[in-house]
């Protein structure tokens, strides 16, 4: 599902004038396409990074049909309040400046309806971190599901080193693991940054941080925000360390407690599963040791556990702060 609009501008309008106008509205060119139906299609995109306002941005295209310039805009279902608001502003300003008419999903001459007010910047930043984690996890799932090798599949380890560690399926599972750790670490960091940026404890947390000269130079040069620099200086790979950082920021954010709660009567908690994942990753990265435990069944279970763990934590975070819980992705039907 998406939110679409089409402006038909007054006859005589020049395409170059429209291009200049949409660039003033901060749309960036993304090239052009050719179509038998509409001819040359000039593509643009708008995205507002300030205070995490945009979630998807706006797609805009310009083409000419029978002497009339048409401007199409689109935002996906995962758009933000500000994305849809700027889409409405674009429609309105195009009509005001160039005349003509417009139609949206709401009808002819009717603007899109945001449905609700804007979220807080912290809520928006945490939402983006959660949705990006979902997209990254889907990437892992697609690779894990669709990979193929020439050799016959040996599903279980034999216990013979030479056979097990020349098994491309087992090697593939081991090589996938560092990426799983990386996307989980990225989720913790990307969630911590907006919480810190808009926290009343920001000054105290920054004072306790250990920023190096390299971090400070990155802040000075504008390559990093001070919150991003601090997060780079803190460990987030281990779930135990990540949970401590969040508790320091807000004692009521008990991610460790959430992850230690029983799950489907399993002996190993989600917390322990994530810790084990990091341990196996360290053995591979720092000692070049492949793990024979990474069977397809183990990795499938790990993908499932990661999704459940992050969803639990994000749900806990939104409930703690009174934010809306929104999830636009799923892996394995969850």
C-alpha positions as CSV (number, residue, x, y, z in Angstrom):
1,X,0.0,0.0,0.0
2,X,1.2,3.5,-0.7
3,X,-0.1,7.1,-0.9
4,X,0.0,8.5,-4.4
5,X,-0.8,11.8,-6.1
6,X,-0.7,13.3,-9.6
7,X,-0.5,16.9,-10.5
8,X,-1.5,17.9,-14.1
9,X,0.0,21.3,-14.6
10,X,-1.3,24.1,-16.8
11,X,-0.5,23.7,-20.6
12,X,2.6,25.6,-21.5
13,X,4.4,24.7,-18.3
14,X,8.1,23.9,-19.0
15,X,9.6,20.7,-17.6
16,X,12.8,22.5,-16.7
17,X,10.9,25.1,-14.7
18,X,9.2,22.3,-12.7
19,X,12.6,20.6,-12.2
20,X,14.0,23.9,-10.8
21,X,11.0,24.3,-8.5
22,X,11.0,20.8,-7.0
23,X,14.8,21.2,-6.3
24,X,13.9,24.3,-4.3
25,X,11.6,22.0,-2.3
26,X,14.7,20.0,-1.5
27,X,14.1,17.1,-3.8
28,X,17.3,15.5,-5.1
29,X,17.6,14.1,-8.6
30,X,17.9,10.3,-8.9
31,X,18.3,10.0,-12.7
32,X,15.8,9.3,-15.4
33,X,14.0,6.4,-17.0
34,X,12.4,5.8,-20.4
35,X,9.0,4.3,-20.8
36,X,6.9,3.6,-23.9
37,X,3.8,4.8,-22.0
38,X,5.1,8.2,-20.7
39,X,8.4,8.8,-22.4
40,X,11.2,10.2,-20.4
41,X,10.6,10.0,-16.6
42,X,12.7,12.3,-14.4
43,X,13.0,10.9,-10.9
44,X,13.6,12.7,-7.6
45,X,13.6,11.9,-3.9
46,X,13.0,13.9,-0.7
47,X,14.2,12.9,2.7
48,X,14.5,15.0,5.9
49,X,17.1,13.6,8.4
50,X,16.6,16.4,11.0
51,X,15.2,15.0,14.2
52,X,14.4,11.7,12.4
53,X,11.5,13.3,10.7
54,X,11.5,11.1,7.6
55,X,11.0,7.4,7.6
56,X,10.7,6.7,3.9
57,X,10.9,10.0,2.2
58,X,9.0,10.9,-0.9
59,X,9.4,9.6,-4.5
60,X,8.6,12.2,-7.2
61,X,8.7,11.9,-10.9
62,X,8.1,14.3,-13.8
63,X,7.0,13.5,-17.3
64,X,5.1,15.1,-20.2
65,X,2.0,13.6,-21.8
66,X,0.4,15.2,-24.8
67,X,1.9,18.6,-24.0
68,X,0.9,18.5,-20.3
69,X,3.5,18.2,-17.6
70,X,2.6,15.5,-15.0
71,X,4.1,15.4,-11.5
72,X,3.6,12.1,-9.6
73,X,4.5,11.6,-5.9
74,X,4.4,8.5,-3.8
75,X,5.0,7.6,-0.1
76,X,4.9,4.0,1.1
77,X,2.8,2.7,4.0
78,X,5.8,3.1,6.2
79,X,6.0,6.9,5.7
80,X,6.1,9.3,8.6
81,X,3.8,12.1,9.5
82,X,6.4,14.6,8.1
83,X,6.8,12.6,4.9
84,X,3.0,12.8,4.2
85,X,2.9,16.5,5.3
86,X,5.6,17.4,2.8
87,X,3.9,15.4,0.2
88,X,0.8,17.5,0.7
89,X,2.9,20.7,0.7
90,X,4.4,19.6,-2.6
91,X,1.0,19.0,-4.2
92,X,-0.3,22.3,-2.9
93,X,2.7,24.4,-4.0
94,X,2.9,22.8,-7.5
95,X,-0.8,23.8,-8.0
96,X,-0.3,27.3,-6.6
97,X,2.8,28.0,-8.7
98,X,1.9,26.2,-12.0
99,X,-1.8,25.9,-11.8
100,X,-3.7,22.9,-13.1
101,X,-5.4,20.2,-11.0
102,X,-4.4,17.2,-8.8
103,X,-5.8,13.9,-7.6
104,X,-4.7,11.8,-4.7
105,X,-5.9,8.5,-3.1
106,X,-8.5,10.7,-1.2
107,X,-10.0,11.9,-4.5
108,X,-9.7,14.8,-6.9
109,X,-8.6,18.1,-5.3
110,X,-8.3,16.4,-1.9
111,X,-5.1,16.1,0.2
112,X,-3.8,13.1,2.0
113,X,-4.7,12.6,5.6
114,X,-1.9,11.9,8.1
115,X,-4.2,10.2,10.5
116,X,-2.3,11.1,13.6
117,X,0.1,13.7,14.9
118,X,3.9,13.6,14.7
119,X,5.8,11.3,17.1
120,X,8.5,12.7,19.3
121,X,12.0,12.7,17.8
122,X,13.2,10.0,20.2
123,X,10.2,7.8,19.3
124,X,10.9,8.4,15.6
125,X,14.6,7.6,15.9
126,X,13.8,4.3,17.8
127,X,11.2,3.4,15.2
128,X,13.7,3.8,12.4
129,X,16.2,1.6,14.2
130,X,13.6,-1.1,14.7
131,X,12.5,-1.0,11.0
132,X,16.1,-1.1,9.8
133,X,16.8,-4.1,12.0
134,X,13.8,-5.9,10.4
135,X,15.1,-5.1,6.9
136,X,18.5,-6.4,7.8
137,X,17.1,-9.6,9.3
138,X,15.0,-10.2,6.2
139,X,18.3,-10.0,4.2
140,X,19.8,-12.7,6.3
141,X,16.7,-14.9,6.0
142,X,16.6,-14.6,2.2
143,X,20.3,-15.5,2.0
144,X,19.9,-18.4,4.4
145,X,16.8,-19.7,2.6
146,X,17.9,-19.3,-1.1
147,X,21.7,-20.2,-1.1
148,X,22.8,-23.2,-3.2
149,X,26.0,-25.1,-3.5
150,X,27.2,-27.8,-5.9
151,X,28.0,-30.4,-3.3
152,X,25.3,-32.5,-1.7
153,X,23.9,-31.1,1.5
154,X,25.2,-32.6,4.7
155,X,22.8,-31.4,7.3
156,X,24.6,-32.6,10.4
157,X,28.2,-32.5,11.5
158,X,30.1,-35.8,11.2
159,X,32.5,-35.1,14.0
160,X,35.4,-35.5,11.5
161,X,37.1,-32.1,11.2
162,X,38.2,-32.4,7.6
163,X,34.7,-33.3,6.4
164,X,32.8,-30.8,8.6
165,X,34.9,-27.8,7.8
166,X,35.0,-28.5,4.0
167,X,31.2,-28.6,4.2
168,X,30.0,-25.4,2.3
169,X,26.7,-25.4,4.2
170,X,28.4,-25.3,7.6
171,X,31.0,-22.7,6.4
172,X,28.2,-20.6,5.0
173,X,26.4,-20.7,8.4
174,X,29.6,-19.6,10.2
175,X,30.1,-16.7,7.8
176,X,26.5,-15.5,8.3
177,X,26.9,-15.3,12.0
178,X,29.1,-12.1,12.1
179,X,26.5,-10.3,10.1
180,X,23.8,-11.4,12.5
181,X,25.9,-10.0,15.4
182,X,26.5,-6.8,13.4
183,X,22.8,-6.1,12.7
184,X,22.0,-6.7,16.4
185,X,24.8,-4.4,17.5
186,X,23.6,-1.8,15.0
187,X,20.1,-2.0,16.5
188,X,21.3,-1.4,20.0
189,X,23.4,1.5,18.9
190,X,20.8,3.1,16.6
191,X,18.2,2.9,19.4
192,X,20.6,4.2,22.1
193,X,21.6,7.3,20.1
194,X,18.1,9.0,19.9
195,X,17.3,8.0,23.5
196,X,20.5,9.7,24.6
197,X,20.1,12.7,22.3
198,X,16.8,13.7,23.9
199,X,17.4,12.4,27.4
200,X,17.5,14.6,30.5
201,X,20.5,12.5,31.6
202,X,22.5,13.3,28.4
203,X,25.0,15.6,30.2
204,X,25.8,13.0,32.9
205,X,26.1,10.2,30.4
206,X,28.4,12.2,28.1
207,X,30.5,13.2,31.1
208,X,31.1,9.6,32.0
209,X,32.1,8.6,28.4
210,X,35.6,8.1,27.2
211,X,35.9,9.8,23.9
212,X,39.3,9.6,22.1
213,X,40.9,12.3,20.1
214,X,39.7,10.5,17.0
215,X,36.1,10.7,18.2
216,X,36.4,14.4,19.1
217,X,37.9,15.2,15.7
218,X,35.0,13.4,14.0
219,X,32.5,15.5,16.1
220,X,34.5,18.7,15.3
221,X,34.5,18.0,11.6
222,X,30.8,17.2,11.5
223,X,31.3,13.6,10.5
224,X,29.7,12.4,13.8
225,X,27.3,13.8,16.3
226,X,28.5,13.7,19.9
227,X,26.0,11.0,20.6
228,X,27.3,8.9,17.7
229,X,30.8,9.4,18.9
230,X,30.0,8.2,22.4
231,X,28.2,5.1,21.1
232,X,31.3,4.2,19.0
233,X,33.3,4.3,22.2
234,X,31.0,2.0,24.1
235,X,30.7,-1.8,23.7
236,X,27.3,-3.0,22.3
237,X,28.1,-6.4,20.8
238,X,27.3,-8.4,23.9
239,X,23.7,-8.1,24.9
240,X,24.8,-7.9,28.6
241,X,26.8,-4.8,27.9
242,X,24.0,-3.2,25.7
243,X,21.5,-3.8,28.5
244,X,23.7,-2.1,31.1
245,X,24.0,1.0,28.9
246,X,20.2,1.3,28.5
247,X,19.7,0.8,32.2
248,X,22.1,3.6,32.9
249,X,20.2,5.9,30.7
250,X,16.8,4.8,32.1
251,X,16.6,2.4,35.1
252,X,13.1,1.4,34.0
253,X,14.4,0.1,30.7
254,X,15.1,-3.5,31.8
255,X,15.9,-5.2,28.5
256,X,17.9,-7.9,30.4
257,X,14.8,-8.8,32.4
258,X,12.6,-8.8,29.3
259,X,15.0,-11.2,27.5
260,X,15.4,-13.5,30.5
261,X,11.7,-14.2,30.8
262,X,10.7,-17.8,29.8
263,X,10.0,-18.3,26.1
264,X,8.1,-21.4,24.9
265,X,9.4,-23.5,27.8
266,X,12.9,-23.5,26.4
267,X,15.8,-24.1,28.7
268,X,17.9,-21.4,27.1
269,X,16.5,-17.9,27.5
270,X,16.7,-15.3,24.7
271,X,19.3,-13.5,26.7
272,X,21.5,-16.6,26.8
273,X,20.9,-17.2,23.1
274,X,22.2,-13.8,22.1
275,X,25.2,-14.1,24.4
276,X,26.1,-17.5,22.8
277,X,25.8,-16.0,19.4
278,X,28.4,-13.3,20.3
279,X,30.7,-15.9,21.8
280,X,30.7,-18.0,18.6
281,X,31.3,-14.9,16.6
282,X,34.3,-14.0,18.6
283,X,35.8,-17.5,18.2
284,X,35.4,-17.1,14.4
285,X,36.7,-13.5,14.1
286,X,39.5,-13.5,16.6
287,X,40.7,-17.1,16.4
288,X,39.5,-18.2,13.0
289,X,37.6,-21.2,14.6
290,X,34.6,-22.4,12.8
291,X,31.8,-23.8,15.0
292,X,30.2,-27.2,14.3
293,X,27.1,-26.2,16.3
294,X,25.9,-23.9,13.5
295,X,23.7,-26.4,11.7
296,X,20.8,-25.2,9.6
297,X,18.4,-26.0,12.5
298,X,20.6,-23.9,14.9
299,X,20.7,-20.9,12.5
300,X,17.0,-21.0,11.8
301,X,16.3,-21.0,15.5
302,X,18.8,-18.1,15.9
303,X,17.0,-16.0,13.3
304,X,13.7,-16.7,15.1
305,X,15.2,-15.8,18.5
306,X,16.7,-12.6,17.2
307,X,13.3,-11.4,15.9
308,X,11.5,-12.3,19.1
309,X,14.2,-10.7,21.2
310,X,14.3,-7.4,19.4
311,X,10.5,-7.2,19.1
312,X,10.2,-7.9,22.9
313,X,12.7,-5.1,23.7
314,X,11.1,-2.6,21.3
315,X,7.6,-3.4,22.6
316,X,9.0,-2.8,26.2
317,X,10.5,0.5,25.1
318,X,7.4,1.8,23.4
319,X,5.2,0.8,26.4
320,X,7.7,2.4,28.8
321,X,7.5,5.7,26.9
322,X,3.8,5.6,25.8
323,X,4.7,5.4,22.1
324,X,2.9,3.6,19.4
325,X,4.2,0.1,18.5
326,X,4.5,-0.3,14.8
327,X,6.0,-3.3,13.0
328,X,6.1,-3.3,9.2
329,X,8.2,-6.4,8.7
330,X,8.2,-10.2,9.5
331,X,10.5,-13.1,9.2
332,X,9.2,-16.7,9.1
333,X,5.5,-15.6,9.5
334,X,6.0,-14.0,12.9
